[in-house]
């Protein structure tokens, strides 16, 4: 009897859970246009046209499952709209919050996800299982295989990232995704009831990350959109498309920033991001990305006799994140140098002078506030930075020469090519900055006149500005010529 009652209660709850979905399916069935062409890309185009989208100027090209792109179907003049997607055919945060049962339940119980993309994920999960979903033509063309994204890497693939700061980001992303999935299962009964697996969840989370556009709509803050067809367009540093929202047309548009020839592949610039960002969010890396960087920590030595004084000045901080790029005439290099300089301060007088210099700042930050003091300190700084970078370089799983050989090997899988390009570029940046340290240590003991003569040579182009602005003035003062 107890078992029978429990079964009845369970059936009642299940019917209650499904009521919203059943009502939606019944209401939708006579209204939804079905698209039965065996080619899902033709279905997508027809669905967009039925929704009054303007997509006649582009055509889809499928090179592989992982590489779809758009080409110009005709000549497009600068300033023309390349495509237009009306509000009814793209997904906004406002839309998915209202149209998804799980999202409505989350709002009812005041559950706050760790990222707004979770709302999009829940919506896509819901529509993916609905037979008569309005969004079926869009979902049918989403990539089926996202195993090239680092979230899916196994231990062997993770090992290829050894030494790269990206590995820590990958591990942390997996942790965040898993926590969000488990928290949703715990907090929202409907999410648990539909039996969405962790693989379902992270697949659509990755698809959402890699296909979203940030757009300002009216007077509202910028928000994320999922825009069918527009998400086929690939990245290029010299991308010639720009996008936005048209209030008059009430929709999303892509516009030509220059004349586009018929048949030309379409590109836009995804943004000024490092390879790590592109790799994590889009699954690719590039050797030609001008924003490439190497991230690493610089920490105080606990055996430093000024250690306690330093952490008092930094309010307890002992490590600082820094980055280096390929150009040494860059704020990141100066900040890194200043941070290392702070760790190398060994004379009490120099430290007290620094303390006096920064007393008017509310918070001391080594990378901004540690200025040059003496030639000896600069020599110690460059020696220390060189040692740090050499250690970082040794931590990688392969050498630059190994990377180059694998890049030239046609049998190297595509996803590994992107790992190689990511880590190879980081190693090249480290190597470049080690070379800069070597040049500085080579000349730092020269007198002012010798330095002025040396800085005329191209070989020292990476250190000219620093030597002229920092080292030579100190030399002149020491020589009594200032």
Secondary structure, 3 states (H helix, E strand, C coil): CHHHHHHHHHHHHHHHHHHHHHHHHHHHHCCCCCCCCCCHHHHHHHHHHHCCCECCCEEEEEEECCEEEEEECCCECCCCEEEEEEHHHEEEHHHHHHHCHHHHHHHHCCCCCCCCHHHHHHHHHHHHHCCCCCCHHHHCCCCCCCCCCHHHCCHHHHHCCCCCCHHHHHHHHHHHHHHHHHHHHHHCHHHHHCCCCHHHHHHHHHHHHHHEEEEECCCCCEEEEEECCHHHCEECCCCCEEEEEECCCCEEEEEECCCECCCCECEECCCCCCHHHHHHHHCCCCCCCCCCCEEEEEECCCCCCCHHHHHHHCCCCCEEEEEECCCCCCHHHHHHHHHHHHHHCCCHHHHHHHHHHCCCCCCCCHHHHCCCCCHHHHHHHHHHHHHHHHHHHHCCCCCHHHHHHHHCCCCCCHHHHHHHHHHHHHHHHHHHHHHHHHHHHHHCCCCHHHHHHHCCCHHHCCCHHHHHHHHHHHHHHHCCCC
